[in-house]
Amino acid sequence: MPARLPIPGEDAGTWGDILNEFLEVSHNPDGSLRNINLDLISNVDVSGVDNGFTLVYDAATSTWLADKAAAGALGGGDDEVFYENDTVITTNYTITTNKNAMTAGPVTLNTGVEVTVPSGSVWTVV
């Protein structure tokens, strides 16, 4: 049986064992995170995986794909010169305190949506 979390009302007296078995999947005995071998994860296309890639779930195909991290620059081939962002802000967002944010504009803020810029932070639209 694969590791799982305890089920309330069904695992009386065995919570500790079940929880430890679950945690051992991704943790070393000292509590540090285990290095996971992507070959051991099912439904993951690891072709072309390189440093800086992340796993992205594709709900349309129910599979995990390796892709470049969304926060980095993009471009053709090995070029990393373009930063892309959406043109409409649809969800409230708070910039992290003491961090700055940049958006390429123009950008539209939907009605009722707020972007909060805390003290010590700056949001620049270029």
Secondary structure, DSSP 8 states (H G I E B T S, - for coil): -------TTT-TT-HHHHHHHHHHTTB-TTS-B----GGGSTTEE-TT--TTEEEEEETTTTEEEEEE-TTS-B-STT---B----SEE-S-EE--TT-EEEE-S--EE-TT--EE--TT-EEEE-
